[in-house]
């Protein structure tokens, strides 16, 4: 038997997860600055298993437009380069036998607009997911009302709380999108 508080808590948790997911998606959205998050999740074929790049190499950004990858095992250099090329993130790795350097090119105006469109699509997907959480929570509240576990007033109060939570969370998504847009447009 669920209570109104449990429904609200679950809804809040799920909405927070939507925001976290968007944050993760945005970290992989390339701006003109070098960021380890651009490459750390790339899967590398390493001894027959696909391993995340961050687990087999040190990743650093010594300069604003340069990512340096230092493999823990020098024999994995070729596999790392191949994985970066296959990831299709618009960068070309350069190896000197010890480390792999990835220069981050300046973004063109066209590319910046494209990235903003991608970011807006990600943000809209997050908003839709948040609204789906709201719908599910409202259904649960209606179910509690139908089974006479709560009163009409409790139901209305809970639905208002769910709406406030939804508005607050969508507000966070909008703030994140605005910040990302500003970051992408920064030259």
Secondary structure, 3 states (H helix, E strand, C coil): CCCHHHHHHHHHHHHHHHHHHHHHHHHCCCCCCCCHHHCCCCEEEECCEEEEHHHHEEEEEEECCEEEEEECCHHHHHHHHHHHHHHCCCCCEEECCCCEEEECCCCCHHHHHHHHHHHHHHHHHHHHHHHHHHHHHHHHHHHHHHCCCCCHHHHHHHHHHHHHHHHHHHHHHHHHHHHHHHHHHCC
